[in-house]
Structure formats: C-alpha cells, structure tokens
C-alpha cells in the first residue's frame, strides 16, 4: 500500500496471514456441522463480492 501526500510518500507492506481462509472455513464448519452459528457468508454475498472485485480489477 502506498500513501502519497504533498509532504510525504509512505509505503506499507501488509503480509497475508499464513492461513488466510481459516476463519471462512471455520465459519462454514460451525454452521454446517456444529449447527451452533449463523455464518454471514452466503452464495448471494459471495456473488456480490465477486461483482465488486470484477469492477475494481477491470479499471486497472
């Protein structure tokens, strides 16, 4: 990530977590198998996120 202003240019590198999808997988497990959790990620929300990412990436 690069932050640029009139007085400063700053670069920040944010490393991805080792297991980036772990929270997603655990949420699906908890809803489908343990049945003790209502997971917020659905097919509809995934489709919407995909649409947004497609719009962002087509601009570059």
PDB file of N, CA, C and O in Angstrom:
ATOM      1  N   UNK A   1       0.845  -1.136   0.000  1.00  0.00           N
ATOM      2  CA  UNK A   1       0.000   0.000   0.000  1.00  0.00           C
ATOM      3  C   UNK A   1       0.909   1.222   0.000  1.00  0.00           C
ATOM      4  O   UNK A   1       1.907   1.270   0.719  1.00  0.00           O
ATOM      5  N   UNK A   2       0.552   2.200  -0.810  1.00  0.00           N
ATOM      6  CA  UNK A   2       1.347   3.416  -0.892  1.00  0.00           C
ATOM      7  C   UNK A   2       0.456   4.608  -0.559  1.00  0.00           C
ATOM      8  O   UNK A   2      -0.616   4.783  -1.139  1.00  0.00           O
ATOM      9  N   UNK A   3       0.918   5.419   0.382  1.00  0.00           N
ATOM     10  CA  UNK A   3       0.228   6.640   0.764  1.00  0.00           C
ATOM     11  C   UNK A   3       1.046   7.812   0.243  1.00  0.00           C
ATOM     12  O   UNK A   3       2.220   7.961   0.582  1.00  0.00           O
ATOM     13  N   UNK A   4       0.419   8.638  -0.579  1.00  0.00           N
ATOM     14  CA  UNK A   4       1.123   9.802  -1.130  1.00  0.00           C
ATOM     15  C   UNK A   4       0.372  11.067  -0.763  1.00  0.00           C
ATOM     16  O   UNK A   4      -0.847  11.148  -0.913  1.00  0.00           O
ATOM     17  N   UNK A   5       1.109  12.045  -0.283  1.00  0.00           N
ATOM     18  CA  UNK A   5       0.528  13.358   0.007  1.00  0.00           C
ATOM     19  C   UNK A   5       1.499  14.418  -0.486  1.00  0.00           C
ATOM     20  O   UNK A   5       2.553  14.095  -1.033  1.00  0.00           O
ATOM     21  N   UNK A   6       1.155  15.644  -0.300  1.00  0.00           N
ATOM     22  CA  UNK A   6       2.034  16.729  -0.754  1.00  0.00           C
ATOM     23  C   UNK A   6       3.359  16.733  -0.009  1.00  0.00           C
ATOM     24  O   UNK A   6       4.368  17.185  -0.550  1.00  0.00           O
ATOM     25  N   UNK A   7       3.374  16.242   1.211  1.00  0.00           N
ATOM     26  CA  UNK A   7       4.589  16.313   2.030  1.00  0.00           C
ATOM     27  C   UNK A   7       5.242  14.974   2.295  1.00  0.00           C
ATOM     28  O   UNK A   7       6.342  14.926   2.845  1.00  0.00           O
ATOM     29  N   UNK A   8       4.588  13.877   1.915  1.00  0.00           N
ATOM     30  CA  UNK A   8       5.112  12.585   2.341  1.00  0.00           C
ATOM     31  C   UNK A   8       4.695  11.468   1.384  1.00  0.00           C
ATOM     32  O   UNK A   8       3.569  11.448   0.887  1.00  0.00           O
ATOM     33  N   UNK A   9       5.607  10.552   1.139  1.00  0.00           N
ATOM     34  CA  UNK A   9       5.318   9.300   0.448  1.00  0.00           C
ATOM     35  C   UNK A   9       5.688   8.171   1.399  1.00  0.00           C
ATOM     36  O   UNK A   9       6.811   8.104   1.899  1.00  0.00           O
ATOM     37  N   UNK A  10       4.733   7.291   1.639  1.00  0.00           N
ATOM     38  CA  UNK A  10       4.968   6.222   2.596  1.00  0.00           C
ATOM     39  C   UNK A  10       4.467   4.902   2.013  1.00  0.00           C
ATOM     40  O   UNK A  10       3.349   4.827   1.502  1.00  0.00           O
ATOM     41  N   UNK A  11       5.290   3.873   2.091  1.00  0.00           N
ATOM     42  CA  UNK A  11       4.912   2.539   1.634  1.00  0.00           C
ATOM     43  C   UNK A  11       4.759   1.625   2.836  1.00  0.00           C
ATOM     44  O   UNK A  11       5.592   1.622   3.743  1.00  0.00           O
ATOM     45  N   UNK A  12       3.687   0.852   2.831  1.00  0.00           N
ATOM     46  CA  UNK A  12       3.424  -0.097   3.907  1.00  0.00           C
ATOM     47  C   UNK A  12       3.136  -1.450   3.270  1.00  0.00           C
ATOM     48  O   UNK A  12       2.305  -1.556   2.368  1.00  0.00           O
ATOM     49  N   UNK A  13       3.824  -2.478   3.741  1.00  0.00           N
ATOM     50  CA  UNK A  13       3.566  -3.833   3.255  1.00  0.00           C
ATOM     51  C   UNK A  13       2.828  -4.594   4.339  1.00  0.00           C
ATOM     52  O   UNK A  13       3.310  -4.714   5.465  1.00  0.00           O
ATOM     53  N   UNK A  14       1.656  -5.107   3.995  1.00  0.00           N
ATOM     54  CA  UNK A  14       0.867  -5.888   4.937  1.00  0.00           C
ATOM     55  C   UNK A  14       0.877  -7.327   4.450  1.00  0.00           C
ATOM     56  O   UNK A  14       0.343  -7.639   3.385  1.00  0.00           O
ATOM     57  N   UNK A  15       1.483  -8.191   5.230  1.00  0.00           N
ATOM     58  CA  UNK A  15       1.617  -9.588   4.845  1.00  0.00           C
ATOM     59  C   UNK A  15       0.303 -10.336   5.073  1.00  0.00           C
ATOM     60  O   UNK A  15      -0.380 -10.117   6.074  1.00  0.00           O
ATOM     61  N   UNK A  16      -0.039 -11.211   4.145  1.00  0.00           N
ATOM     62  CA  UNK A  16      -1.224 -12.040   4.314  1.00  0.00           C
ATOM     63  C   UNK A  16      -1.010 -13.010   5.469  1.00  0.00           C
ATOM     64  O   UNK A  16       0.111 -13.460   5.708  1.00  0.00           O
ATOM     65  N   UNK A  17      -2.083 -13.332   6.184  1.00  0.00           N
ATOM     66  CA  UNK A  17      -1.956 -14.343   7.232  1.00  0.00           C
ATOM     67  C   UNK A  17      -1.546 -15.694   6.635  1.00  0.00           C
ATOM     68  O   UNK A  17      -1.790 -15.959   5.458  1.00  0.00           O
ATOM     69  N   UNK A  18      -0.933 -16.531   7.446  1.00  0.00           N
ATOM     70  CA  UNK A  18      -0.464 -17.837   6.962  1.00  0.00           C
ATOM     71  C   UNK A  18      -1.619 -18.658   6.395  1.00  0.00           C
ATOM     72  O   UNK A  18      -1.488 -19.269   5.334  1.00  0.00           O
ATOM     73  N   UNK A  19      -2.735 -18.674   7.092  1.00  0.00           N
ATOM     74  CA  UNK A  19      -3.909 -19.435   6.654  1.00  0.00           C
ATOM     75  C   UNK A  19      -5.048 -18.447   6.425  1.00  0.00           C
ATOM     76  O   UNK A  19      -5.915 -18.279   7.283  1.00  0.00           O
ATOM     77  N   UNK A  20      -5.042 -17.800   5.274  1.00  0.00           N
ATOM     78  CA  UNK A  20      -5.932 -16.669   5.009  1.00  0.00           C
ATOM     79  C   UNK A  20      -7.411 -17.047   5.022  1.00  0.00           C
ATOM     80  O   UNK A  20      -8.248 -16.198   5.329  1.00  0.00           O
ATOM     81  N   UNK A  21      -7.757 -18.283   4.702  1.00  0.00           N
ATOM     82  CA  UNK A  21      -9.158 -18.689   4.646  1.00  0.00           C
ATOM     83  C   UNK A  21      -9.641 -19.407   5.907  1.00  0.00           C
ATOM     84  O   UNK A  21     -10.766 -19.905   5.937  1.00  0.00           O
ATOM     85  N   UNK A  22      -8.813 -19.468   6.940  1.00  0.00           N
ATOM     86  CA  UNK A  22      -9.166 -20.241   8.126  1.00  0.00           C
ATOM     87  C   UNK A  22     -10.481 -19.786   8.763  1.00  0.00           C
ATOM     88  O   UNK A  22     -11.309 -20.627   9.114  1.00  0.00           O
ATOM     89  N   UNK A  23     -10.689 -18.490   8.919  1.00  0.00           N
ATOM     90  CA  UNK A  23     -11.934 -18.003   9.532  1.00  0.00           C
ATOM     91  C   UNK A  23     -13.141 -18.376   8.682  1.00  0.00           C
ATOM     92  O   UNK A  23     -14.195 -18.719   9.218  1.00  0.00           O
ATOM     93  N   UNK A  24     -12.997 -18.312   7.373  1.00  0.00           N
ATOM     94  CA  UNK A  24     -14.078 -18.677   6.458  1.00  0.00           C
ATOM     95  C   UNK A  24     -14.427 -20.158   6.607  1.00  0.00           C
ATOM     96  O   UNK A  24     -15.600 -20.514   6.722  1.00  0.00           O
ATOM     97  N   UNK A  25     -13.429 -21.001   6.603  1.00  0.00           N
ATOM     98  CA  UNK A  25     -13.647 -22.444   6.724  1.00  0.00           C
ATOM     99  C   UNK A  25     -14.262 -22.782   8.087  1.00  0.00           C
ATOM    100  O   UNK A  25     -15.181 -23.597   8.161  1.00  0.00           O
ATOM    101  N   UNK A  26     -13.772 -22.173   9.151  1.00  0.00           N
ATOM    102  CA  UNK A  26     -14.322 -22.437  10.476  1.00  0.00           C
ATOM    103  C   UNK A  26     -15.770 -21.978  10.588  1.00  0.00           C
ATOM    104  O   UNK A  26     -16.582 -22.643  11.230  1.00  0.00           O
ATOM    105  N   UNK A  27     -16.102 -20.844   9.968  1.00  0.00           N
ATOM    106  CA  UNK A  27     -17.483 -20.368   9.985  1.00  0.00           C
ATOM    107  C   UNK A  27     -18.422 -21.312   9.261  1.00  0.00           C
ATOM    108  O   UNK A  27     -19.526 -21.574   9.738  1.00  0.00           O
ATOM    109  N   UNK A  28     -17.997 -21.826   8.112  1.00  0.00           N
ATOM    110  CA  UNK A  28     -18.823 -22.798   7.381  1.00  0.00           C
ATOM    111  C   UNK A  28     -18.985 -24.073   8.190  1.00  0.00           C
ATOM    112  O   UNK A  28     -20.080 -24.631   8.260  1.00  0.00           O
ATOM    113  N   UNK A  29     -17.897 -24.540   8.806  1.00  0.00           N
ATOM    114  CA  UNK A  29     -17.959 -25.744   9.637  1.00  0.00           C
ATOM    115  C   UNK A  29     -18.933 -25.569  10.789  1.00  0.00           C
ATOM    116  O   UNK A  29     -19.754 -26.444  11.063  1.00  0.00           O
ATOM    117  N   UNK A  30     -18.833 -24.427  11.460  1.00  0.00           N
ATOM    118  CA  UNK A  30     -19.684 -24.190  12.616  1.00  0.00           C
ATOM    119  C   UNK A  30     -21.161 -24.177  12.239  1.00  0.00           C
ATOM    120  O   UNK A  30     -22.000 -24.662  12.998  1.00  0.00           O
ATOM    121  N   UNK A  31     -21.483 -23.624  11.067  1.00  0.00           N
ATOM    122  CA  UNK A  31     -22.884 -23.604  10.658  1.00  0.00           C
ATOM    123  C   UNK A  31     -23.350 -24.961  10.138  1.00  0.00           C
ATOM    124  O   UNK A  31     -24.432 -25.423  10.500  1.00  0.00           O
ATOM    125  N   UNK A  32     -22.550 -25.597   9.299  1.00  0.00           N
ATOM    126  CA  UNK A  32     -22.992 -26.828   8.650  1.00  0.00           C
ATOM    127  C   UNK A  32     -22.896 -28.068   9.529  1.00  0.00           C
ATOM    128  O   UNK A  32     -23.765 -28.936   9.462  1.00  0.00           O
ATOM    129  N   UNK A  33     -21.877 -28.164  10.334  1.00  0.00           N
ATOM    130  CA  UNK A  33     -21.657 -29.387  11.108  1.00  0.00           C
ATOM    131  C   UNK A  33     -22.035 -29.210  12.575  1.00  0.00           C
ATOM    132  O   UNK A  33     -22.787 -30.013  13.127  1.00  0.00           O
ATOM    133  N   UNK A  34     -21.523 -28.174  13.196  1.00  0.00           N
ATOM    134  CA  UNK A  34     -21.803 -27.974  14.617  1.00  0.00           C
ATOM    135  C   UNK A  34     -23.170 -27.348  14.854  1.00  0.00           C
ATOM    136  O   UNK A  34     -23.736 -27.469  15.941  1.00  0.00           O
ATOM    137  N   UNK A  35     -23.700 -26.677  13.831  1.00  0.00           N
ATOM    138  CA  UNK A  35     -25.025 -26.042  13.873  1.00  0.00           C
ATOM    139  C   UNK A  35     -25.195 -25.098  15.063  1.00  0.00           C
ATOM    140  O   UNK A  35     -26.283 -24.984  15.627  1.00  0.00           O
ATOM    141  N   UNK A  36     -24.115 -24.430  15.435  1.00  0.00           N
ATOM    142  CA  UNK A  36     -24.182 -23.507  16.566  1.00  0.00           C
ATOM    143  C   UNK A  36     -23.855 -22.064  16.166  1.00  0.00           C
ATOM    144  O   UNK A  36     -23.511 -21.238  17.012  1.00  0.00           O
ATOM    145  N   UNK A  37     -23.967 -21.775  14.869  1.00  0.00           N
ATOM    146  CA  UNK A  37     -23.504 -20.481  14.395  1.00  0.00           C
ATOM    147  C   UNK A  37     -24.225 -20.158  13.100  1.00  0.00           C
ATOM    148  O   UNK A  37     -24.433 -21.043  12.270  1.00  0.00           O
ATOM    149  N   UNK A  38     -24.608 -18.900  12.915  1.00  0.00           N
ATOM    150  CA  UNK A  38     -25.188 -18.456  11.656  1.00  0.00           C
ATOM    151  C   UNK A  38     -24.101 -17.695  10.897  1.00  0.00           C
ATOM    152  O   UNK A  38     -23.790 -16.550  11.227  1.00  0.00           O
ATOM    153  N   UNK A  39     -23.530 -18.336   9.884  1.00  0.00           N
ATOM    154  CA  UNK A  39     -22.416 -17.748   9.147  1.00  0.00           C
ATOM    155  C   UNK A  39     -22.922 -16.690   8.187  1.00  0.00           C
ATOM    156  O   UNK A  39     -23.908 -16.910   7.484  1.00  0.00           O
ATOM    157  N   UNK A  40     -22.267 -15.555   8.150  1.00  0.00           N
ATOM    158  CA  UNK A  40     -22.748 -14.411   7.366  1.00  0.00           C
ATOM    159  C   UNK A  40     -22.433 -14.516   5.873  1.00  0.00           C
ATOM    160  O   UNK A  40     -23.035 -13.796   5.077  1.00  0.00           O
ATOM    161  N   UNK A  41     -21.532 -15.370   5.482  1.00  0.00           N
ATOM    162  CA  UNK A  41     -21.186 -15.501   4.072  1.00  0.00           C
ATOM    163  C   UNK A  41     -22.146 -16.473   3.393  1.00  0.00           C
ATOM    164  O   UNK A  41     -22.281 -17.625   3.806  1.00  0.00           O
ATOM    165  N   UNK A  42     -22.808 -15.987   2.346  1.00  0.00           N
ATOM    166  CA  UNK A  42     -23.758 -16.811   1.600  1.00  0.00           C
ATOM    167  C   UNK A  42     -23.379 -16.796   0.130  1.00  0.00           C
ATOM    168  O   UNK A  42     -22.479 -16.060  -0.274  1.00  0.00           O
ATOM    169  N   UNK A  43     -24.040 -17.582  -0.648  1.00  0.00           N
ATOM    170  CA  UNK A  43     -23.818 -17.548  -2.090  1.00  0.00           C
ATOM    171  C   UNK A  43     -24.115 -16.165  -2.649  1.00  0.00           C
ATOM    172  O   UNK A  43     -23.389 -15.671  -3.511  1.00  0.00           O
ATOM    173  N   UNK A  44     -25.185 -15.536  -2.158  1.00  0.00           N
ATOM    174  CA  UNK A  44     -25.556 -14.201  -2.638  1.00  0.00           C
ATOM    175  C   UNK A  44     -24.504 -13.160  -2.266  1.00  0.00           C
ATOM    176  O   UNK A  44     -24.160 -12.302  -3.079  1.00  0.00           O
ATOM    177  N   UNK A  45     -23.992 -13.237  -1.035  1.00  0.00           N
ATOM    178  CA  UNK A  45     -22.969 -12.259  -0.639  1.00  0.00           C
ATOM    179  C   UNK A  45     -21.664 -12.505  -1.399  1.00  0.00           C
ATOM    180  O   UNK A  45     -20.948 -11.559  -1.727  1.00  0.00           O
ATOM    181  N   UNK A  46     -21.357 -13.774  -1.679  1.00  0.00           N
ATOM    182  CA  UNK A  46     -20.163 -14.092  -2.471  1.00  0.00           C
ATOM    183  C   UNK A  46     -20.288 -13.584  -3.899  1.00  0.00           C
ATOM    184  O   UNK A  46     -19.323 -13.077  -4.470  1.00  0.00           O
ATOM    185  N   UNK A  47     -21.485 -13.721  -4.477  1.00  0.00           N
ATOM    186  CA  UNK A  47     -21.728 -13.220  -5.829  1.00  0.00           C
ATOM    187  C   UNK A  47     -21.561 -11.711  -5.880  1.00  0.00           C
ATOM    188  O   UNK A  47     -20.969 -11.176  -6.817  1.00  0.00           O
ATOM    189  N   UNK A  48     -22.085 -11.026  -4.866  1.00  0.00           N
ATOM    190  CA  UNK A  48     -21.957  -9.567  -4.814  1.00  0.00           C
ATOM    191  C   UNK A  48     -20.493  -9.142  -4.669  1.00  0.00           C
ATOM    192  O   UNK A  48     -20.045  -8.210  -5.337  1.00  0.00           O
ATOM    193  N   UNK A  49     -19.761  -9.819  -3.810  1.00  0.00           N
ATOM    194  CA  UNK A  49     -18.340  -9.522  -3.630  1.00  0.00           C
ATOM    195  C   UNK A  49     -17.576  -9.754  -4.929  1.00  0.00           C
ATOM    196  O   UNK A  49     -16.706  -8.960  -5.289  1.00  0.00           O
ATOM    197  N   UNK A  50     -17.895 -10.832  -5.628  1.00  0.00           N
ATOM    198  CA  UNK A  50     -17.248 -11.123  -6.902  1.00  0.00           C
ATOM    199  C   UNK A  50     -17.532 -10.017  -7.918  1.00  0.00           C
ATOM    200  O   UNK A  50     -16.639  -9.619  -8.667  1.00  0.00           O
ATOM    201  N   UNK A  51     -18.762  -9.523  -7.947  1.00  0.00           N
ATOM    202  CA  UNK A  51     -19.147  -8.440  -8.859  1.00  0.00           C
ATOM    203  C   UNK A  51     -18.332  -7.180  -8.558  1.00  0.00           C
ATOM    204  O   UNK A  51     -17.837  -6.521  -9.472  1.00  0.00           O
ATOM    205  N   UNK A  52     -18.196  -6.851  -7.266  1.00  0.00           N
ATOM    206  CA  UNK A  52     -17.413  -5.666  -6.863  1.00  0.00           C
ATOM    207  C   UNK A  52     -15.967  -5.827  -7.276  1.00  0.00           C
ATOM    208  O   UNK A  52     -15.392  -4.907  -7.859  1.00  0.00           O
ATOM    209  N   UNK A  53     -15.357  -6.976  -6.990  1.00  0.00           N
ATOM    210  CA  UNK A  53     -13.950  -7.211  -7.345  1.00  0.00           C
ATOM    211  C   UNK A  53     -13.745  -7.144  -8.854  1.00  0.00           C
ATOM    212  O   UNK A  53     -12.725  -6.636  -9.319  1.00  0.00           O
ATOM    213  N   UNK A  54     -14.697  -7.647  -9.611  1.00  0.00           N
ATOM    214  CA  UNK A  54     -14.621  -7.584 -11.067  1.00  0.00           C
ATOM    215  C   UNK A  54     -14.605  -6.139 -11.541  1.00  0.00           C
ATOM    216  O   UNK A  54     -13.826  -5.791 -12.428  1.00  0.00           O
ATOM    217  N   UNK A  55     -15.453  -5.292 -10.965  1.00  0.00           N
ATOM    218  CA  UNK A  55     -15.494  -3.868 -11.326  1.00  0.00           C
ATOM    219  C   UNK A  55     -14.176  -3.180 -10.982  1.00  0.00           C
ATOM    220  O   UNK A  55     -13.667  -2.378 -11.765  1.00  0.00           O
ATOM    221  N   UNK A  56     -13.629  -3.493  -9.816  1.00  0.00           N
ATOM    222  CA  UNK A  56     -12.369  -2.869  -9.384  1.00  0.00           C
ATOM    223  C   UNK A  56     -11.227  -3.292 -10.317  1.00  0.00           C
ATOM    224  O   UNK A  56     -10.457  -2.452 -10.783  1.00  0.00           O
ATOM    225  N   UNK A  57     -11.125  -4.584 -10.583  1.00  0.00           N
ATOM    226  CA  UNK A  57      -9.986  -5.087 -11.360  1.00  0.00           C
ATOM    227  C   UNK A  57     -10.060  -4.697 -12.827  1.00  0.00           C
ATOM    228  O   UNK A  57      -9.019  -4.593 -13.475  1.00  0.00           O
ATOM    229  N   UNK A  58     -11.235  -4.481 -13.369  1.00  0.00           N
ATOM    230  CA  UNK A  58     -11.358  -4.059 -14.763  1.00  0.00           C
ATOM    231  C   UNK A  58     -10.906  -2.632 -14.974  1.00  0.00           C
ATOM    232  O   UNK A  58     -10.614  -2.235 -16.102  1.00  0.00           O
ATOM    233  N   UNK A  59     -10.843  -1.848 -13.897  1.00  0.00           N
ATOM    234  CA  UNK A  59     -10.411  -0.456 -14.008  1.00  0.00           C
ATOM    235  C   UNK A  59      -8.899  -0.329 -14.092  1.00  0.00           C
ATOM    236  O   UNK A  59      -8.396   0.751 -14.399  1.00  0.00           O
ATOM    237  N   UNK A  60      -8.165  -1.394 -13.829  1.00  0.00           N
ATOM    238  CA  UNK A  60      -6.694  -1.316 -13.811  1.00  0.00           C
ATOM    239  C   UNK A  60      -6.091  -2.037 -14.982  1.00  0.00           C
ATOM    240  O   UNK A  60      -4.868  -2.071 -15.123  1.00  0.00           O
TER     241      UNK A  60
END
